[in-house]
Amino acid sequence: MTNRLADAISPYLRSHAENPVDWQPWSAAAFDEARARDVPVLVSIGYSTCHWCHVMARESFSDPAIAAYLNANFVSIKVDREEHPDVDASYLAAAGAFTQNLGWPLNVFVTPAGRPFYAGTYSPPAPMPGHPAFREVLAAVTDAWTTRRDAVEDSAAGLAEALAQAAPAAEAGELPGQDRLAESVDLLATAEDPVYGGFGGAPKFPASPALALLLDRDDGRDLALRTLKRLGATPLRDPVEGGFFRYAVNRDWSEPHYERMLYDNAQLLELYTRAWMLTGDAWARLVSEGLVRFLGEVLQLPGGGFASAQDSESTVDGVRVEGGYYALDEDTRHEQVPPALDTKMLTGWNGLAIGALALAGSAFGDDIALTLARRAADRLLQLHRREDGALVRASIDGRLSSAVATLEDYGMLAAGLLDLATATGEVSYAVAARELVDRTLPDPASVVFVAPEGADPVLTGHGLDLATDPSEGAYPSGLSAVAAAAWRLYLVTGAARYRQAATAAMVRLVGAGSLNPLAFGAALRLVNALTSPVRQLVVVTPASTPGAGVTPPGGLVDTARRRNGLVAVVTEEQGREWAAAGFELFADRGVRDGVPTAYQCRDFVCRLPVTQAADLV
C-alpha cells in the first residue's frame, strides 16, 4: 500500500510511504477530513535519523492490524520535526502536560480542531513495565473520544489556553547583569560530572550553547576547556570520520545514539576551533580538523551545502543494526554501505555550518574549510532565497519544501554569512545577511523581530502557534539566533537599532525568566555580549586574498585571526567596498607603510593603528 507520503520532500515521510497506515502530510485538509468523519487525529512527529522512530515504524506502523485500527478510528498525520520545527515545538510544549519523558517519536492525539488531549512517545507493540502497548493506547484514546467527549474537549481547550498564556510577553525590563550570569556559570560548575565530564547524569548531550557561554567568560573558560577535552576523547566522537553522535545513553558517554546531526557538529566545530584559538592545544586542533573533514566528506551535498543528519542505523554484513558501522575500523568500513544521509538541506542548520567553517578556515588558514563555507552559502543564496528575498525552510535535490521559514532560518543563515564575510573580506555576504535581518524588522519604528512569512497557517488556524519557542538546549532558539545576528550587524554597522532589537529580544526571553544555562545557553551568551565591553578588530592588508591561505605564523594577520570577538580581515579595496555599503566600522581604514595594519576599536572608538603583532592588546 502506498499512502499520501510517497511524493513528500522529507525522507522521513517517504520512509513511511509504504506503511499500511493511511498517513497524510501536515495540512489543513487532514483536519478537515477528521472533522467530517468526527474522529480524533494522531499527529506523529519524528525525523529521519531517529532510532526509536525506526523501531516504532517497524513494530507498530507496519503492523496491518494496528494500521487497520488507526485507519478506522483516526486521521493519521506524519510530521518531520526538522521540516516543521514550529509544529514540533507547539505539540512538544503540549505533550509536557501528559508525560515528562519527552522525545521522538512524539505521538500526540488531538481534536479535529487541532487541540491536544493526550500525548506520548515510543509505545511498544506489547506492554512493558511503565509502557502500555500501542494498541492499548489507541483503544484508550478511542474510548475517551467516544464516551467522554465533553471532558476531552474541555481538557483540550484548557490546555490550548494555558499554552497561549505561557507565551512570553514583550514587557519593559532590563537585561540580567554580570552578577546573574556568574550565577549561571556556578550552576554549570555544580552540574559538572567530575568523573566523566559533561553535565548531569544520563543520558548525556554535548550542551553546545552552554559551552559557548562558558568559553566567552573568564569565570567559565576552564570548565569549558576541560569539558571539551574530555568530550573529544569519549565514545561520543567517531575517531575515524571525525563526527560526533547526538547523545550517549550512559553517564560515561558510552552507548551513543548514533545519529549524527549537522547542528551538533557545526556548533562543536566552532567550540573546538575557539578552544584552539584560546590555548593552541593540539587536542583542540585535532578535533576541529576531524569535524571539518566530517562535514566535507560525509555531510556535504553534491551541489554544496550539507545534509541535515546521518542515520543511526545501517546494514552491516546483511544485518540491520544501530551503530555497527561505527564499530568498524577505517579499512573495514570501506567494505560496507555507510548509514544513509537525510539529504534534506535546512537553511538554519546550514547557517550554523557556514559560520563554524568560516571561523575554522580563518583561524587555521584552511582553504578547504573556507571553500566548504562558500559553496554552502552560495548554494543557499541561489536556491533558498526567493525573488522577493524570502527564505525557503528546506529543500531536497533542488525541490523546495512548502514549510514556512522561521526566525531560526533567518538568524542562523545571517550570522553564518556575517562570519563568512569577515573571514574572507567579501562584503556581498554581509549585505545578504543585513537584508535577511532587515526582513525580520519590517517596521522601522519597531525593534521587535517577526518571522517574515508568519507562523505555520495550520497552527495559526488552531490557535496553537507559539509566539516564541524558547527551547535551545541543543542549539539556539529562533529568537536568540536572529538577535545574535542583529548584534553582529551592529558591530559592523554601528546602527543602534540592531543593538536595541537584540536587547529587547533578550529582555523578552530571559529578562524575568530562568537563568538556567542548560535551557537558555544561547540567550545567556548573547546577554553576556550585550553587557560586556564591545571590542572590534579590523585588519587591512595590501594582499589580494586576505581570507584564504596560510599567513606567516606569529604575524599580525595570523595573530589577529586567533583573537576572540569580532575580527575582520580585508584588503584595502575590500575595506572601501564595506564602507561604501554602509558598514561604518570599515570607514577610513587603510594600510600603513604598505604592510598589514590593525585597527583596535571599542564601541567604534579606535586606537592608533598598529602594524606589529606585539602591539595588539
Phi, psi and omega in degrees: 000129175253122180265197188276012180262357190299329184254019183291154173293319188286127173299329179296314178295318182295332179292344178258008186293333181261006174299148171290347174292136179277067181296148171234153173285166178298121183191159175293330182298324180296319179289326176299319178296318179298321179294319181293324181272348182059049178232157176285171182244135169261115173258109183252118189244134177199200178205164195295327186258016182278119184298310184289338171295317177298317183297313182293328177297318180289318188280319189245310186285348174262359182277121184300322182292315178296319180298318180298320179294315178300314184296328182279330191243355184217161158258127187251125181242133177250130184234133170272114184296335180281330177280325182236070183296332180290322176296314179299315182297318181295313183284333175294319177298319179292322183297334179299342177283345185245334182208144175270346181269071184279147179168197183231142008290142176255117182249111186244129178260125188228160176284167175300343174274005175085008185267126184289142173228355172196151180205155175199177178251228182298132174238128182285165178288333176237149184297143175230160178307120180083357183224104175292157176296151182300321179297324177293322177298313181298318180296319180294320178295317179298318179298316179298319182293323186270331185251342182227046187301316182299318180295320178298312181297318180295317179297317180295319180294320178295321179293318179299319179294320179296319179295320179296321181285339181281347180297135181296138180263148178282103183236156176291147180175190181235157175289150170303142180274178181297332179292321178288327175295324176298325176296323178294320176298319178298322177299318178293321178297321178293326182278352183297136172278110186288344182268310187249356181081169184083190187236132177078193181263234182246148353288165184238134180241160180296330181057050185301316180301321179292321178295325177296319175301313182298319180297332182282347189244139178300324184278356180240354189295317181297320178297317180297313181295320177298317181294315181296321180296317179294316183299321181292346181253010183262170176295353178291339179258131174275111184287344182279307183259352170089354183270161178256144174278168190290314179198169179245145181287324189253160182299328182273017178071012178276167183054064176297153161272120204275005175294144180241116188262142177300317185295322178298310186289328175294312180295321179292327175298316177300316184295314181290327175295316179294325176298319178293320179300326181280327190242331188072012184286142184296325182298323181291320179290321179301313181293319179300313181295325175295322179291321175299317179297318180297315179297319184283323187262338183249308187269345183294137178269157186304322182270007187101156187087178191227145173295155183285333183190168171241141187297156175276341185246154172201174179259119179243119182052041175083002182244130178281118184220158172264123174084353183299325179299323185279350174278351182272152175280176188300316182295318182290328178300324182297343180272353183244158174280124183292160175305144184292152174266145163274100188279011174296125180263115182260131185299309184297312182296324175295328175298320175300317181292320179300314180297316181294317180293323177297317179296314180296318179299319179290312184295318185264359186061040188259103180295330180296314180297317179294323178295318176300317180294316180297314181300318180294315181298314181295321179296315181294316181294331179278320188260323188260009176242117182286171183300328180274004179095350179290148181269156171260138180290315189206158173210165173213125181053037178086350177275132185266137176284151175274357181298145183285132173293145186246174174303327176305315181294314180295315184289312182294319179292317179300315180297318179297319179295322177295319177297320179293321180297315182286335179283325184257343185083003185272107188291338182302325178292323178291323177297316178298319178298317180297320178299321180294314180294320180297330177293334178274355177234063189290337182264112182302337182270358185243152174240029180256123179288139174227147175290119188302325181268005179077183180277169176303127187295330179289316177299317180299319179298333179265359181070029185245001181289134179277129178300323178214129173264106186276359187291128180205035176293324182265325177201166188300143172293165179300320181292318177295321182295313182287327177294320178296321177295320178297319178299317179294324176297320177302320184295336180253345180253331187077005181285114187298334183300323181293320177294317180296320179293318178297318179296314181298322179295319181286327173299318180294321187277315186230003185302319181242011186255194181292145174254026177297111186290337177286341177259335185229037185301313182292320179296316181292329175297317179292320176302319178300318179294319182292337183251015178245162177302139180273122178236131181230142181226118177244127176247125179251129183239157173276354184287164183270338184226073183293337185269005183222158174084168183274133176256158183303128179304133178080356177287175184300311183294315180300316180293319181297320183293343178266004178277142174281164182094192181284116176232126177234134177240120184223156167282169178301318180295317178297320179301319177295323179295319177299313182297318180295332180276003175097015179263096192300329183302336187261002182293134174062036176253127178214173179277157175243131177058027175072016181234161178307139186228133184252138176244113181259121188235151171229118185051044177070005173261117192252146173286172174298141182297149179233156180239000181244138180301325182295342182269358176287136182244000000 
